[in-house]
Amino acid sequence: MADQEWTGVRQRVEALGTSPESKEVFGALGHKWVLQEPLSHAQLSELEAQMKVRLPEEFRSFLVRVGAGGAGPAYGVFPVQRVQGRWRWEGDGAELADLSRLAEPFPEQGLDPAFIGAK
């Protein structure tokens, strides 16, 4: 997604949060229509260096143009934050993510059924 497509996203999310119906949207009570502040390019570089991966361009753009997480579909986008000098995703269930797998290629066809059965 081109950077210009992110123009106004923060403002539109904030406007959605002021709507009387906003509290009825699934997950809104959790994220409260709040977006974290965007990352600086230096912070993004530090995050990627720590994770030993270059994030997808669209997500990189989101992180520096819109926010480091917060309001989004369902319960929102797990915010990425520096905690005790290390970058990590925060939120209910975020600790279940295996960040060491970020460097693995994303499967074009979804998860391997054999992998699902192995769990």
C-alpha positions in Angstrom: 0.0 0.0 0.0 1.4 3.4 -0.9 2.1 5.8 1.9 -0.6 8.2 0.6 -3.2 5.6 1.1 -2.6 5.9 4.9 -3.4 9.6 4.8 -6.2 10.4 7.2 -6.5 6.9 8.7 -5.7 8.0 12.2 -8.3 10.8 12.0 -11.0 8.4 10.5 -10.4 5.9 13.3 -10.7 8.7 15.9 -13.9 9.8 14.3 -15.3 6.3 14.4 -14.6 6.2 18.1 -16.8 9.3 18.7 -19.8 7.7 17.0 -22.6 6.6 19.4 -22.6 3.1 17.8 -18.8 2.7 18.2 -19.1 0.8 21.5 -21.2 -1.8 19.7 -18.5 -2.8 17.3 -16.9 -6.1 18.2 -13.6 -5.6 20.1 -14.1 -1.8 20.6 -14.3 -2.1 24.4 -10.8 -3.5 24.3 -9.0 -1.2 21.9 -11.3 1.8 22.6 -10.6 3.2 19.1 -7.1 4.3 20.2 -4.0 3.9 18.0 -0.5 3.9 19.4 1.8 6.6 18.2 3.7 5.7 15.0 7.2 4.4 15.2 10.1 6.5 14.0 12.2 5.1 11.1 15.0 4.5 13.7 12.7 2.6 16.0 11.5 0.5 13.0 15.0 -0.3 12.1 15.8 -1.3 15.7 12.8 -3.5 15.8 13.7 -5.3 12.6 17.3 -5.7 13.6 16.3 -7.3 16.9 13.8 -9.6 15.2 16.3 -10.3 12.4 13.7 -9.8 9.7 12.5 -7.1 7.4 8.7 -6.7 7.9 6.4 -6.5 4.8 6.4 -3.1 3.2 2.7 -2.5 3.9 3.1 -3.2 7.6 6.3 -1.1 7.8 4.4 1.8 6.3 1.5 1.3 8.7 3.9 1.3 11.7 5.5 4.6 10.7 2.5 6.4 9.1 -0.5 5.3 11.2 0.5 3.7 14.5 2.4 1.0 16.3 -0.9 -0.9 16.9 -4.2 -0.4 18.7 -7.6 0.0 17.1 -8.3 -2.4 14.3 -10.4 -5.4 13.2 -11.8 -7.4 16.1 -9.7 -6.8 19.2 -7.3 -4.5 17.2 -3.7 -4.7 16.1 -1.3 -5.9 18.8 0.8 -2.9 19.7 4.6 -3.3 19.2 6.5 -1.7 22.1 9.9 -1.6 23.6 9.7 -3.2 27.0 12.9 -3.4 29.2 15.0 -2.6 26.2 13.5 -5.3 23.9 10.8 -4.9 21.2 7.8 -7.1 21.5 4.1 -7.2 20.7 1.8 -6.6 23.6 -1.8 -7.6 24.2 -4.0 -10.4 25.3 -2.5 -13.5 23.7 0.5 -11.7 22.1 2.9 -13.8 24.3 1.7 -16.9 22.4 3.4 -15.7 19.2 6.7 -17.4 18.3 8.7 -14.4 17.2 11.5 -16.6 16.0 9.3 -17.7 13.1 9.1 -14.2 11.7 12.0 -14.9 9.4 10.4 -17.9 7.9 8.8 -17.5 4.4 5.0 -17.0 4.6 3.3 -20.0 3.0 1.5 -19.0 -0.2 -1.3 -21.5 0.4 -1.8 -21.0 4.2 -0.7 -23.4 6.9 0.5 -26.8 5.9 -2.2 -29.3 7.0 0.6 -31.6 8.4 1.8 -28.8 10.6 -1.8 -28.2 11.9 -2.2 -31.9 12.7 1.1 -32.0 14.6 -0.1 -29.6 17.3 
